[in-house]
Amino acid sequence: MKNQSRKNRVFLGLGSNIGKKRENLLKAIELIKNHGKIKLNDISKFYSSPPYGFEEQESFINCVVEIFTDLTPEELIIEVKSMEKTLGRKPTFRWGPRLIDIDILFYEDLVFETKNLKIPHPDIQNRAFVLVPMVDIDSEFVHPVLKKTMYQLMQDLDLREILQLRLEEVDDEIFY
């Protein structure tokens, strides 16, 4: 029997609040889709949300994508950071404005931490802009530390400021 590489299920969070936000997300999704070691499986709806952490900045557009990859978490974070750089992201302060942000939210049910990477992504349970699009893709996905589903975690948050973008505001061509 041949040695088959196992494809790991990973969720990435994407966000932008500088320039043409929707286009920035679509370009990031295109890079993910065209990466040779990543299979794009699903894309959430797009949402507008207020800034998190540092509030004196523009609102964000966010989404979550589900991918399958045989890249390790360490390899994947290098690829993700390279994609951000390719798209024009410049260094800024913590929670500051960004052209594009791509975060590894979950990697299977792995609990993992290094100096540059923490999985699951910290503070997800307090981030409606992550949980709402996660529920679009898999409401029953269980947080490996908190042992609650995405839907259960979402129920604990105020969702009034998370606004789904209208269908005509999102370009469907990139999805397939």
Secondary structure in CASP SS format (residue, H / E / C, confidence):
PFRMAT SS
TARGET T0000
AUTHOR 0000-0000-0000
METHOD secondary structure of the structure
MODEL  1
M C 1.00
K C 1.00
N C 1.00
Q C 1.00
S C 1.00
R C 1.00
K C 1.00
N E 1.00
R E 1.00
V E 1.00
F E 1.00
L E 1.00
G E 1.00
L E 1.00
G E 1.00
S E 1.00
N C 1.00
I C 1.00
G C 1.00
K C 1.00
K H 1.00
R H 1.00
E H 1.00
N H 1.00
L H 1.00
L H 1.00
K H 1.00
A H 1.00
I H 1.00
E H 1.00
L H 1.00
I H 1.00
K H 1.00
N H 1.00
H C 1.00
G C 1.00
K C 1.00
I E 1.00
K E 1.00
L E 1.00
N E 1.00
D E 1.00
I E 1.00
S C 1.00
K C 1.00
F C 1.00
Y E 1.00
S E 1.00
S E 1.00
P C 1.00
P C 1.00
Y C 1.00
G C 1.00
F C 1.00
E C 1.00
E C 1.00
Q C 1.00
E C 1.00
S C 1.00
F E 1.00
I E 1.00
N E 1.00
C E 1.00
V E 1.00
V E 1.00
E E 1.00
I E 1.00
F E 1.00
T E 1.00
D C 1.00
L C 1.00
T C 1.00
P H 1.00
E H 1.00
E H 1.00
L H 1.00
I H 1.00
I H 1.00
E H 1.00
V H 1.00
K H 1.00
S H 1.00
M H 1.00
E H 1.00
K H 1.00
T H 1.00
L C 1.00
G C 1.00
R C 1.00
K C 1.00
P C 1.00
T C 1.00
F C 1.00
R C 1.00
W C 1.00
G C 1.00
P C 1.00
R C 1.00
L C 1.00
I C 1.00
D E 1.00
I E 1.00
D E 1.00
I E 1.00
L E 1.00
F E 1.00
Y E 1.00
E C 1.00
D C 1.00
L C 1.00
V C 1.00
F E 1.00
E E 1.00
T C 1.00
K C 1.00
N C 1.00
L C 1.00
K E 1.00
I E 1.00
P C 1.00
H C 1.00
P C 1.00
D C 1.00
I H 1.00
Q H 1.00
N H 1.00
R C 1.00
A H 1.00
F H 1.00
V H 1.00
L H 1.00
V H 1.00
P H 1.00
M H 1.00
V H 1.00
D H 1.00
I H 1.00
D H 1.00
S C 1.00
E C 1.00
F C 1.00
V E 1.00
H C 1.00
P C 1.00
V C 1.00
L C 1.00
K C 1.00
K C 1.00
T E 1.00
M H 1.00
Y H 1.00
Q H 1.00
L H 1.00
M H 1.00
Q H 1.00
D C 1.00
L C 1.00
D C 1.00
L C 1.00
R C 1.00
E C 1.00
I C 1.00
L E 1.00
Q E 1.00
L C 1.00
R C 1.00
L H 1.00
E H 1.00
E H 1.00
V C 1.00
D C 1.00
D H 1.00
E H 1.00
I H 1.00
F H 1.00
Y C 1.00
END
